[in-house]
Amino acid sequence: MSSIEKQKSITYKVGIGIIIFSLSLWLIPIITPFTPIPTKVKAGIIPGSIIVAEILFWLGALLVGKEVANKFKSYLNPNKWREKGDTQKNED
């Protein structure tokens, strides 16, 4: 494996790791309202975590490439979830 391919695979793995971490940050706004933290702090944590999650997602998308990022986002699109089931029903 050449050094360019090795560097690309490391960059790809780091990008995927960043994307996965950014997705885990989306749990913070869901969990935060149920914590005993003061409301003013919650009001800062929730939008802050959303902004950081988006920035990290796009940073990871830059590292892995546009095609991979678009495929990943399509998996997260709720409108696409039923399409696979609908096509299977039509095939039967």
Secondary structure, DSSP 8 states (H G I E B T S, - for coil): --HHHHHHHHHHHHHHHHHHHHHHHTHHHHHGGGSSS-HHHHHHHHHHHHHHHHHHHHHHHHHH-HHHHHHHHHHH-HHHHHHHHHHHHHH-
